Amino acid sequence: MNVNLSGCRRRHLLLGLSIIAGLVTAAGCGKGSKGQADKILVGHYASLTGAEATFGISTDRGVILAMEERNAAGGVKGKKIALKTLDDNSKSAEAGNVVQRLISE
């Protein structure tokens, strides 16, 4: 399978994957509340609206599919993954704001 992404899309994808990896790692570091002890909350953003929505929606569906497959296989160390997705409206300036919201929530 040969996927040819433009430089901007490639950077956007790599940034998103890096953020997801960082949030997954950070999810295991905190003590968390008792209500969240049975799940791992993963934050992710995508361009669900705007000029890049086609790419963002397909990426979002891939993230959801991966999460569902992992949960069906028993989750991560017995804990299910819960996903919180925010829309950056296909605006690179909004991506930073969305990431800050994910971190603070």
Stockholm file with secondary structure:
# STOCKHOLM 1.0

chainA/1-105         MNVNLSGCRRRHLLLGLSIIAGLVTAAGCGKGSKGQADKILVGHYASLTGAEATFGISTDRGVILAMEERNAAGGVKGKKIALKTLDDNSKSAEAGNVVQRLISE
#=GR chainA/1-105 SS CCCCCCHHHHHHHHHHHHHHHHHHHHHTTSCCCGGGTTEEEEEEEECCSSTTHHHHHHHHHHHHHHHHHHHHTTCBTTBEEEEEEEECTTCHHHHHHHHHHHHHC
#=GC SS_cons         CCCCCCHHHHHHHHHHHHHHHHHHHHHTTSCCCGGGTTEEEEEEEECCSSTTHHHHHHHHHHHHHHHHHHHHTTCBTTBEEEEEEEECTTCHHHHHHHHHHHHHC
//
